Amino acid sequence: MADSNTKEKKISFWSGVKAEFGKIVWPNGNSAFRQSVAVIMISVIAGLIIGLIDAAAKSGVNWITSFSSFNF
């Protein structure tokens, strides 16, 4: 049998969630747009940097492995 204490804990939990949800400060439209643009720009820049590092590493590995074709 479930005791009533468990039910009270569930109700207390959800009332706490509701109270905390009421404390959220949502950004206005302009702020949300600016932050979204910043995230997109940073993501593109990070992607380009990672792509350049990957291309450099690939070129370096290809250069190093090109020496293995020599017969010593």
N, C-alpha and C positions, 0 to 999 in steps of 0.2 A: 504494500500500500504506500502511495506517495504521501508524504507528510505536508502539511500546509506551509511549513517553513520554506520548502523548495519553491512553491508558487509565489510566496512573498518575495523571495530573492529575484525571481524572474521579473516580477512587476517592478521591483526596485531598480533592476538593471535597465529596463527599458525606459523608465522615467529618468534615469541618469543619462541615458543616450539622448533622450529628447532635450534635456537641459543643456547638455554639451553642444548639441546641434544648433541650439539657439544662440550660442556664443560665437558661431562662425561669422567672420566678416568677409563678405563676398566682394570681389573687385568690381569696379564699374566697367562698362563696356570698353572705354578707351584704354584703361589699364590692362584689361585682359587681352586686347588686340596687340598692344605694345609688347607685352610679355610673350605672346604667341609668336610674334615676328622675331623677337630676340632668340627664342628657343629654336626656331627654324634656321635662322642665320648661324647660330653656334653649331647646330647639327650639320649643316652643309660644310662649314669650315672644318669641323672635326673630321668629317668624311673625306674631304680633300687631303687633309694632312695624313690621315691613315692610308689613303690611296697612294700618296707620294712615297711614304715610308715603305709600303708594300712593293711598289714598282722599283724602288732603289734596292730593296732586299732581293727581289727577284733578279735584277740585273747583276748584283754582286754574286749571287749563287751561280748564275749562268756563267759569269766570268771565271769564277773559281773552278767550276766543273769543266770548263773548256780546256783546262790544263791536263785533264785526265786522258785526253785523246792523243797526247804525245806518247810515243813508245820510247822508253828509256832502256 
